Amino acid sequence: MALVTTTEMFKKAYAGGYAIGAFNVNNMEIVQGITEAAGELNSPIILQVSAGARKYAQHEYLVNLVKAALELNDIPIALHLDHGADFDICKSCIDGGFTSVMIDASGKPFEENIAVTKKVVDYAHDKGVVVEAELGTLAGVEDEVKVSAEDSSYTNPDEVEEFVKRTGVDSLAIAIGTSHGAFKFKPGTKPQLRFDILDEVSKRLPEFPIVLHGASSVPQEYVKIINEKGGNLADAIGVPEDQLRQAARSAVCKINIDSDLRLAMTAGIRQVLTDNPAAFDPREYLKVGRANVKAIVAHKITEVLGSNGKA
């Protein structure tokens, strides 16, 4: 099966009341863990690559790792650029085999966001590639994305119709209280997504696919292992999964998950190296990390996203 765009994925997800998992990839083991879980559960997936991942692993390696996964797993897979900072990086990924890109001009004034996004949309659509954009700004730190709480802002529903109409964008990431990274909320607070904003956006954009960024839940079992094995992740708190399930049943068709994969991989590696200080074969500890990634992806697909059996 060849790489696909997200168009049909999102149509089916919207109609079926589930969401597609967009999982960030950085190396072979993460690609394997994600795609093995999705393949066994017959779930469509989006593999997404950040600017940091491209710098770390190189574009060509990542594209060919995903192509290898396609040969081994008969499921729909879209390859997506996560948080493209400008037209040039989006163009590079479009020309380099990606089927979906995100242009993130959410930190710019409204009119400038529209202008940059439309430029990317025009180029991408001419090449058969779909585009995601963002209105509102998420707080947090993840790869190249660094936004303080003071600079974050919720999406304004009054702007979404004009933005989508003038840009021609295919999906829209909105800010309703999710956050990038593993330290999303202060200890003692009760995380609560702004479903009132999501509902209003859905009314303004009927049947239009909405995206949630920064939606990792920070599994405490992996945080516990990391801390017990010499790590220091005090107060790492994520988005409650019951709220993500609620979002997946609504207009949200794509939910981004990155930090949870990092935690799963790191917990496995730390456990092996701490319990067996003589271990030095990368296959030994990466195999456990990969198994953790597969387990957390399977959990997300079946218990949060509801995309199992939908390929």
N, C-alpha and C positions, 0 to 999 in steps of 0.2 A: 504494500500500500504506500502511495506517495503522501508527502506532507499535505495537509489541507488547511484552508482558512478556518476561521471561527464562525463563519456565517451560518452554516447549517447546524453546527453545535449549539449556537445560541438560540436559534429558532426552536429547536427541540427542547432545550433546557427551559426556555421561557414558558413554552406550552406545557411542559411536564412538571413544572414546579421543583426543579433541582438546579444545581450550579455545576459548572466545570471547574475542576481544580487547575490552577495555574501554578506550577511548581518550578522554583528557580533551580537551575543546574549550573554546576561549576566544574565537575570532573566526571570521569567514567563511572565511578561507583554510585554517585547520586543519580545519574541517568539510568543506570541499571536498576537500582532500587525502586525508583518511581515507575519505570515502564513495566517491570516485572509484576508489580502490584496491580497496575492498571490492566495489564494484559490478562492476568488471572481473573480479574473481576469484570472483564469486558466493559471497561469504562473509557470514554474519550478523555483525553487530557491535553493540556497546554504545557509545553516545556518552554520556560522563558529564561532569557539571558540578559543580565544587567551589563552596564558598561564595565563594572568591576570584573565580572566574569570573563568578558572578552579580553580584558587586559591580562588577566591571570592565565587563562587557558588558550587564548587565541581563537579567533572566529572560525578558522578552518577546522580545528580540532573539534570544537563544539558542534558544528554543523554535521560533521561526519560521524560523531558519536550518536547524534540523533538519527541519522540515516541508518546506522547499524541497528539501532533499537527498532526502527520500522521493519527491518528484515526479520526480526525475531518476535515481533508482537503485532498481531493483526487487529489493530485498533486505530481509530482516527487520532492523529497527533498533529497539533499546530505548533509551529516554532515562532516564538514571539519575542520581540525586543522589549524589555522592561525599562521604563523611565528613560526613553531617548531624550537627551538634553537639547538637541537641535536638529535641524534639517539634515546636516551632513551625516550624523551617525545613523539616522533613519534611512537615508539613501543608501549608505553602505550595507546595511542589513537587508534592505529590499533587493539590492543588486546581488547580494551574497546568498540568497536562497531562503530568507525568512518569509513566512506567509502572513505575518502580522507584526505590526510595530506600534509602540506607544510613543507619542510625542508628548512630553510633559513640559508644557509652558505655563503650568498653573501658578507659578510664582510671579508671572508677569501680569501687567494690567490686562483687563478683559479684552480690549481691542487688539492688543499685541498677541495675546493667546490665540485669538481667532485667526489672525493673519498667519502666524507660524503654523498653526494646525492645518489651515486650509492649504498651505503650500505643500505640506507633507501628504495630505489627503489626495491632492491632485496628482502628485507623482506616484503615490502608492497605487491608487485605483487604476492608473494607466498600465501598471504592471500586474494587476490582478491581486494585489495585496490589500488587506484590511487595516484600519487604523483605529486605535484607542486614544482618547485624550482625557484630560482631567480638569475639573472645575472644583475649586476649594483646595486647600493645602493640608496634607497630613503632617503631624509632628513626628519626630523620631529620627533615628539614625540607622541607615542600612546602605552599605556600599557608598555610592556617590551622593545619596540622598541624605541631607542633613538639614532638618528644619526644627527650630526651637518651638516650644509650646506657645510663646508669645507671637510667633510669626505664622502659626497655623490658623486655619479658618474653615468653618463649615461651608458646604456648598449652598449657594443661594438659589432656591428653586425658581426664582423669578428670571434667572439668567439662562436656564438650561435649553428652553425652546429656541431662543435666538441663536445660542451657540451651536446647537446641532444643525439647525437649518442653514446657517451661514458657512459652516465648515464642511458639512457632508460627512462628518465622522461616523464610524460604524458602531462604536460603543463608547460609554462615558464612565470614567472613574469618578466617584463622588466621595466627599469627606463627611462622614456621619459619626466620627468618634473612634475609628480604628487608628492605629499608629504603627510606624515602622519600628523594627527591632524587637528585642526581647524584654525591654524595660518600658512597657507601654503606659503603665499606670502606677500611681504612688501606692505604697502599702496602706491598707486600711480603707482604700476607696473601693466602691463597687462599680466596675466598668459597666457603662450603659450606652449602647448605640442609639443614635437619634433616628428611630424608626419613623417619627413624624416627618423628618426631612425626606427620607426614602419614599414614604407614601406620597408625599406631595410631588416629588420628582417623577414618580411613576405615573401620576395623574397627568402631569404636563407632557410626558413622553410615553404614551401608551404603546406597549409591545416593543419598547426599545431596550436593548440589553445594557444593564448597569453593572459596574465592576467595583469590587471592594479590594483596596490595597491594605497592606499592613494587618492581615487577618490571621496571623499565627496565634495559637492559644497558649503557647509556652508550656508544654506538658511538664507537670511538676515531678513526675517520676524520672525524667531525664535531667532536670535541674538538680534533683536530689543525688543522682549518681555522680554527676559532674562535681558537685560540691564535696561529696564523700571521697572522691578520688583526687582531691587536690585542687579543684577549681574554686572559683569565687564568683558565684552568680546570685548573690543575695538580692532579694526583692525583684526577681524577674517575674513579671506578671503579664499575661496575655488576654486576648478577647475570649470571653466565655463561649463554649461551643454551642450552647442552647441558643444564643443570640445569632450565631452564624447559621444555624439550622433554620431559624426564622427568616433570615435574609435570603437564604437559598430557595425558600419556598415562594419568594416574592419576585420582583423584577431583577434581582441580582443573578446574573448568568455566569459570572466569573469571579472566583475568590482566590486571591493571591496568598501563597504559603511559601515562606522562605526560612524564617528563623527556626521553625519547628524542625525542619530538615537538618539545619546546622546543629541544633541541640541533640538530635537523635544520633547523628554521625559522631559528634564530639563525645557523647556519653559512651558509645561503644568503644571508641579508641582509648579514652581514658581508662575505662574498665580493664581492658586487656593489658595496657602498659603498666597500670598500677598493680594489678593482681599478678602479673608475670613480668617483673623488671628485666628479665633476661630476654624478653621478646624483642626482636629487631627486624623481623620479616614483615614488610608493609602489607603483604597479603593477609597475614594473620589478624592484624587489627582493623584493616580496612574492610575485611569480610564481615566483621561484627558490626562495624558502622553501617555498612550497606544493608545488612539485615534489619537494623533499626530503622533506616530510612524506608525500606519496604513496608515494615510494620506500621509506621505512622501514616504513610500514604494510604495503605489499605484501610486504616481506621478512618481517615478523613473522607475517603470515597464512600464508605458504607454508612458511617455514623453522622457525618456532617453534611456532605455535599449531596448525597443521594444519587450519584451518577452511575453506580454499579448496574451492569446489565443494559446500559443505554448506548453502547457503541454501535 
